[in-house]
Amino acid sequence: MSHMDVRVPDIGDFKDVPVIEVHVAPGDRVRADDPLITLESDKAAMEIPAPQAGEIAELLVKVGDKVGRGSIIMRLTGTGAGTGAGAVAPAPSAAPPSEPNQATAPAQANPDAPPERHLPPVPSEGAVPSTVDYSNVLAGPSVRRLARELDVDITKLKGTGDKGRVTKDDVKAALAGLAAPSGGHTGIPEIPAQDFAKYGPIEVRAMSRLRRLSGPHLHRAWLNVPHVTHTDEADITALEAYRKELDAQAKEKGYRVTLLAFLLKTSVPVLKEFPEFNASLAPERDALIYKRYFNIGVAVDTPDGLVVPVIKDVDRKGILELSQDLAAASARMREGKISPADISGGTFSISSLGGIGGTAFTPIVNAPEVAILGVPRAAIKPVWDGSAFQPRLVLPLCVSYDHRVIDGALAARFTRRLAEILGDVRQLAL
């Protein structure tokens, strides 16, 4: 019977990604797109789907194995699975073109931009750190997975379990600085555990994998970045009227035009005017890496938690194209179809709570980015026009920034300029 070698498709720059779940066994029948295995990078879990319907003939990976693009994970038999024993899965699609960097991107027409410097090579923002070899560590699979999620090197821990086995408590204690350091810990005392059940009924629910993955990333960002948040307001009365016109036309074509598309488009000229907001600190912390491309992350609320897909090349797209990109990205995130390319390479982020509410908040900078725009809900407010108060639609803007890179005066100018352009859409090249 013919068979197909099922390979890991293009997963971006990620290599040696651990297998954390195997969903099938030899003899199982699967349909096209059924999940076969789950991989876990430092940013997200990714399911590898079946390329077509068939039966699992042979399983070539197990939990804990590390794979990369092109790795054979199993063999599939069934109609159309190939023409012989040597049949293989279709070759993965070509990797996306590399993003422009400081050395190759055209110079911006900004005479005030800081001079370029020759910097040492910097790892890609989407790259996964070298995976630590735990093969000689006495620890169970769940402990190893927890250690990866919390970025704790268990090879440096002294286990307190039976025969020196490393336990989950050892990993948590190391993260809190109460045991042998794993490198880079904060020394912050752990919050003492409590028996809540003695006060009344309780229910324990496991956190989703997405929340467990994003939690350590947010924690690291909060501990390492000196956050400051600057707030301002934009009068978007005219913008909202124009948005509704575009949205009415877009509905007929199956997508929507939201305020978020305008926020993406407006951010680009302001980021060009204030390039520090589109930069990152060099690893040595003695220089800034100015990015000459504009990939903006957009926080998306999903049933499992927050995901930040990155809309690429925002400067090259118009409002309608950005609206379609946002709709497609949001759908992929909510369906759990996340790829490394979807969440990598961001230079600036936007977190919009406009559909829910609020008047202000402090979004956490998505390091190694240095700034993020938070947007609560717009509201009608009375605004003095020189002779009378007029009802105007006012949008709060909350910009959190890394104070090592950006000072308060620069943040105020950035936010004010953003508000000015939002208040006059004629300044946008739509």
Helices and strands as residue ranges (DSSP letters): E 3-7, E 17-22, E 29-30, E 35-40, E 45-49, E 54-59, E 66-67, E 72-77, H 141-150, G 154-156, G 162-164, H 168-175, G 196-199, H 209-224, E 227-235, H 237-251, H 259-273, G 275-278, E 279-281, E 288-290, E 296-298, E 300-302, E 305-307, E 310-311, G 314-316, H 319-334, G 340-343, E 348-352, E 371-375, E 379-384, E 389-402, H 408-422, G 425-427
